[in-house]
Amino acid sequence: MKKKICAMVVGGLSFAAMPAHALDGTYLLLGRGDGADIARAGLMWNWQKTWRVSDQWHWGGYWDASLGYWHERDAGSDNRNIVDIGVTPVFRLQRSAVGGLAPYVEGAIGVHLLSHPYAGKLGSCFEFGDHVGLGARFGPKQEYDLAYVLQHVSNGGIKQPNHGINFNQIRFAYHF
């Protein structure tokens, strides 16, 4: 019971620390990892500051708040499902649109709270999630976004086991 209360407090504080400005986008992510399938929905808040690298490229980023669902394929007859709440600051290097496409590369490290540990792979409910992504924005107003995301989730050695899990994911986002 104490662990669940602690998780709710940490999750609430994480969301409270997010920026108060308007929502900038939403996404749906689907993927497969080491013994688990994942589906995640998220909200995005763009950072208000960008940094020019050249005439065509700039650094920027966004806050990502997500709710995910993992289905453990390797759990035998009693397959378990995990709920994942995450908060992640994402750094993005993006090119200005050329021919309707604005390619980018991104990287991030955030925190995730799981409904329960992933048996045999993750020994705690508190996990770190880092990812690298490669994608492009497109559409008349650059409102669509399609990306490949490679994510690693582990607890950084806080509690054993800590084998971690890697997910290959496809993300489709819509920017308001």
C-alpha positions, 0 to 999 in steps of 0.5 A: 500500500505504501508503494502505491501511495508513493507512486501516486505522489511521485506521479502527481508531482511530476505532472505538477512540474509540467509547463502550464501553457496550452497542449501542443500535440498528442500521439499514439505509439505502438511497439514490441519489445523483449517479451512484451507488446506496448501501446501508449498514448501521450500529450506533448507540450513544446518548449518555448525556446529553440536554438538555431544550429544553422539556417536550416536546423534548430534544437528544441524539444517538448514535454511528453506525458504518457499512459501506456499499456504493456502486454507480457507475451512471455508470462505463460498462461497467466499473461500479465498486463502492466500500466505505465505512466511516464513523464519525459523531457525530449530534446529534438534536432529538427530541419526546416521543412523541405518539400513538405517534410521536416526531418528530425532526430530526438533523444530523451530520458524520463521516468515511468511508474509501472502498475507492477514490476515486469516479472524476471526483467524489472524489479521495481515499479519505478523505471527510467525510460530513455529513447532515440527517435528518427522521424519527420513532420509533414502536412500543410501546417506540419501537423502530422508526425511519424517516427521510429522510436527505440526505447530502453526501460530499466531502473538503473540498478535501483533494485534487482532484477534489472535486465531492462527491456527494449522496445521498437516502436512506431509513433504517429503524432498530431500537432495542434 
